[in-house]
Amino acid sequence: MSAKTKKRSTGKHAVRPARRKRPAASKKSTRGFLGIVSKNVAPLLLSGCIIFCLAVIVFLGYRSVTASDFFELTRVEIRGANRTQADLVERIVTAQSERTGVWNADLPEIKARIEKQPFVRSATVSRVLPDRIRVQIFEHEPKALVKLKDGNYLVSSSGEILAVAEKPEDSLPFVLSGWDEGKSERTDKENAERVEMYQAMLADWSAHGIVERVEYVDLASVRDPRVMVTDSGNKVSISVGRENFGENLSRGLKAIAGKGNIFKGVELIGARMMLSPREPSRTAEPAQ
């Protein structure tokens, strides 16, 4: 053969081909990664520090400005206080605002304190910057004048006791007696019914022009309302039923006219009226 062939060495001194080694992670690539990280994270940290410092500066500036004399309370505007004592409301606002100033005044707390006052149904409290606080009051309207153990009181339509009646009320010309002073769901319901009946009586008797004859109405029994009037110098009780108050009282007044010294009351029995004598020996007689 002309072509020469190389013989493989099979002896014990034969050299094995060297294994390839995996290249170690280069320091250059590590430094590159750290460089990328520091290049992206460092600005974020710096930005965070700047934002934090600015927030602290703004907060301290805000505290300083809002606590300055610029926001010191100089005036309290009160609206809707017809029965509520305006000077008391002003003292409540001032006590809650004189240290904090208008900007930092606790408006919900002021509102809660004002709404605890007797005639206040609800209230709104608002800032009028830089130096005023405005209070709008919505009041309960008394619907009845009620006689209790310790005096006469004004009550709301729901039967809530509002305040002592310190002076005559033109809109409430007579007193309601027979109020249940107990505390239960039943008594609350019955008292609210008494107030509703009182208002119906007032409207009906005013329309008939006889409301001035009524001294008080006894609603201890809502099934048998009675009206106390004076005739011939004597107190007379007139039963007026649960409806047609104006008509029934007019009939009762007519029946007892000039007879108050003889008869103590007028009883409504169905559609008829009976006069009750003052002397037990005498029997009741029909009203004419």
C-alpha positions in Angstrom: 0.0 0.0 0.0 1.3 3.4 -0.9 -0.7 5.3 1.6 1.0 5.5 4.9 -1.0 4.9 7.9 -0.2 6.0 11.3 -0.3 3.3 13.9 -2.0 4.0 17.1 0.2 3.5 20.0 -1.2 0.8 22.2 1.7 0.7 24.7 1.5 1.7 28.3 3.1 5.1 27.5 0.2 6.1 25.3 -1.1 9.7 26.1 -4.7 10.1 26.7 -6.4 13.2 25.3 -6.9 15.9 28.0 -10.4 16.5 29.2 -12.0 19.9 28.6 -12.5 21.9 31.8 -15.6 24.1 32.3 -14.7 27.7 32.2 -14.9 29.3 35.6 -17.2 32.3 36.1 -15.2 35.2 35.1 -14.6 38.0 37.5 -15.5 40.3 34.8 -19.0 38.9 34.5 -19.5 39.2 38.4 -18.3 42.7 38.4 -20.7 43.4 35.6 -23.7 42.1 37.5 -22.9 44.0 40.6 -22.5 47.1 38.5 -25.9 46.6 37.0 -27.5 46.2 40.4 -25.7 49.2 41.9 -26.6 51.2 38.9 -30.4 50.5 39.3 -30.8 50.2 43.1 -28.7 53.1 44.2 -30.8 55.7 42.5 -34.0 54.1 43.9 -32.5 54.3 47.5 -31.4 57.8 46.9 -34.9 58.8 45.6 -36.6 57.1 48.5 -34.4 59.0 51.0 -35.2 62.3 49.2 -38.9 61.6 49.2 -38.9 60.7 52.9 -37.0 63.8 53.8 -39.4 65.9 51.8 -42.4 64.2 53.5 -40.9 65.0 56.9 -40.3 68.6 55.9 -43.9 69.0 54.5 -45.4 67.3 57.6 -43.5 69.6 60.0 -44.3 72.6 57.9 -48.0 71.6 57.8 -48.0 71.2 61.6 -46.4 74.5 62.0 -48.7 76.4 59.7 -52.0 74.8 60.9 -51.0 75.5 64.5 -50.2 79.1 63.8 -52.2 82.2 64.8 -53.5 82.4 61.3 -56.1 79.7 62.0 -56.9 80.9 65.5 -60.7 80.9 66.2 -62.1 84.4 66.2 -65.8 83.8 65.5 -68.5 81.1 65.8 -71.5 81.3 63.4 -74.6 79.7 64.8 -77.8 79.2 62.8 -81.2 77.7 63.6 -80.8 78.1 67.4 -84.4 79.2 68.3 -84.7 77.3 71.6 -81.2 76.1 71.9 -78.9 78.4 74.0 -76.6 80.0 71.4 -74.0 81.0 74.1 -73.8 77.4 75.3 -73.1 76.2 71.7 -70.5 78.9 71.3 -68.8 77.7 74.5 -68.7 74.1 73.3 -67.1 75.2 70.0 -64.6 77.5 71.7 -63.6 74.8 74.3 -62.9 72.3 71.6 -61.0 74.8 69.2 -59.1 77.3 71.3 -56.0 75.1 71.6 -56.1 73.4 68.2 -57.2 76.3 66.0 -59.9 76.1 63.3 -57.9 73.8 61.0 -57.2 71.1 63.6 -60.6 71.4 65.4 -62.3 68.1 66.0 -65.6 68.7 64.2 -67.2 65.3 64.9 -66.6 65.8 68.6 -68.1 69.3 68.5 -71.1 67.9 66.6 -71.6 65.1 69.2 -71.5 67.6 72.1 -74.0 70.0 70.5 -76.4 67.2 69.7 -76.6 66.3 73.4 -78.4 69.6 74.0 -82.2 69.3 74.8 -83.8 70.8 71.7 -81.1 69.8 69.2 -82.3 67.1 66.8 -79.2 67.2 64.7 -76.4 69.6 63.8 -73.8 70.2 61.1 -70.4 71.8 61.9 -68.1 73.1 59.3 -64.9 75.2 59.0 -64.9 78.6 57.4 -61.2 79.2 56.9 -59.1 80.7 58.2 -60.7 81.7 61.5 -64.4 80.7 61.8 -66.5 77.7 62.6 -70.1 77.5 61.4 -72.8 75.5 63.3 -76.2 74.8 61.7 -78.8 73.5 64.2 -81.9 71.5 63.4 -84.3 71.5 66.4 -87.1 69.4 67.8 -90.4 71.2 67.7 -92.4 70.6 70.9 -95.7 68.9 70.2 -97.2 68.7 73.7 -97.0 70.3 77.1 -97.0 67.4 79.6 -97.5 67.3 83.3 -95.0 65.1 85.2 -94.4 64.5 88.9 -91.9 67.4 89.2 -93.5 69.9 86.8 -94.6 70.6 83.2 -92.3 69.5 80.4 -92.1 70.0 76.6 -92.1 66.7 74.6 -91.4 65.9 70.9 -93.7 64.1 68.5 -92.2 60.7 69.5 -92.8 61.4 73.1 -89.2 62.3 74.0 -88.9 64.7 77.0 -87.1 67.8 75.7 -86.9 70.3 78.6 -88.8 71.9 81.4 -91.5 74.3 80.3 -90.1 77.5 81.9 -92.7 79.8 80.4 -96.2 79.6 78.8 -96.2 78.2 75.2 -98.7 80.0 72.9 -98.6 77.1 70.5 -99.4 74.6 73.4 -102.3 76.3 75.3 -103.3 73.4 77.6 -101.6 70.6 79.5 -101.6 66.9 78.9 -102.0 64.8 82.1 -101.9 61.1 82.5 -98.4 60.6 81.1 -96.8 57.3 81.8 -93.4 57.9 83.3 -92.3 54.3 83.0 -89.5 53.1 80.7 -90.6 50.4 78.3 -91.5 49.8 74.7 -95.2 49.7 75.6 -95.1 53.0 77.5 -93.1 54.7 74.8 -95.7 53.6 72.2 -98.6 54.8 74.4 -97.0 58.1 75.1 -96.4 58.7 71.4 -100.1 58.0 70.9 -100.9 60.5 73.6 -98.9 63.2 71.8 -100.6 62.4 68.5 -104.0 62.6 70.2 -103.0 65.9 71.8 -102.1 67.4 68.5 -105.4 66.2 66.9 -107.4 67.7 69.8 -105.5 71.0 69.5 -106.2 71.3 65.8 -109.8 70.4 66.1 -110.6 72.6 69.1 -108.8 75.5 67.5 -110.9 75.1 64.4 -114.1 75.1 66.5 -112.9 78.2 68.5 -113.1 76.5 71.9 -109.5 75.7 72.7 -109.4 78.5 75.3 -112.0 76.6 77.4 -109.7 73.7 77.9 -107.6 73.7 81.1 -106.0 70.3 80.6 -106.7 67.0 78.9 -106.5 63.7 80.9 -105.1 60.9 78.7 -104.3 58.4 81.4 -106.7 56.2 79.4 -106.3 56.7 75.7 -109.6 54.8 75.3 -111.5 57.4 77.3 -109.9 60.9 76.9 -111.4 63.5 79.2 -111.2 67.3 79.2 -111.2 69.4 82.3 -113.1 72.7 81.9 -114.6 75.2 84.4 -118.3 76.0 84.5 -120.1 78.1 87.2 -116.9 78.3 89.1 -116.5 74.5 89.3 -114.3 72.0 87.6 -116.1 69.7 85.1 -114.8 66.6 83.3 -116.1 66.1 79.8 -115.6 62.8 77.9 -114.8 63.5 74.3 -114.2 60.0 72.8 -111.4 59.0 70.5 -112.5 61.1 67.4 -114.6 64.1 66.5 -113.0 65.9 69.4 -114.2 69.4 68.3 -117.8 68.3 67.9 -117.9 66.2 71.1 -116.4 69.0 73.3 -118.8 71.5 71.8 -121.7 69.3 72.7 -120.3 68.7 76.2 -119.8 72.4 76.9 -123.3 73.2 75.7 -124.8 70.4 77.9 -123.0 71.6 81.1 -123.4 75.3 80.5 -124.7 76.9 83.8 -124.8 73.6 85.5 -121.3 73.1 86.8 -122.4 73.6 90.4 -124.8 70.7 90.1 -123.0 68.3 87.7 -119.4 67.2 87.9 -119.1 65.7 84.5 -120.4 64.9 81.1 -120.2 61.3 80.0 -120.2 60.3 76.3 -122.1 57.0 75.9 -122.3 56.1 72.3 -123.8 59.1 70.5 -125.5 60.3 73.7 -124.2 62.5 76.5 -125.2 62.1 80.2 -124.6 64.5 83.0 -123.1 63.1 86.2 -124.4 64.8 89.4 -122.1 66.0 92.1 -124.4 64.5 94.9 -124.2 60.7 95.0 -127.9 60.5 95.8 -128.9 62.0 92.5 -129.0 60.0 89.4 -127.4 60.9 86.1 -129.6 62.7 83.7 -129.5 62.9 79.9 -128.1 66.1 78.4 -130.6 68.2 76.6 
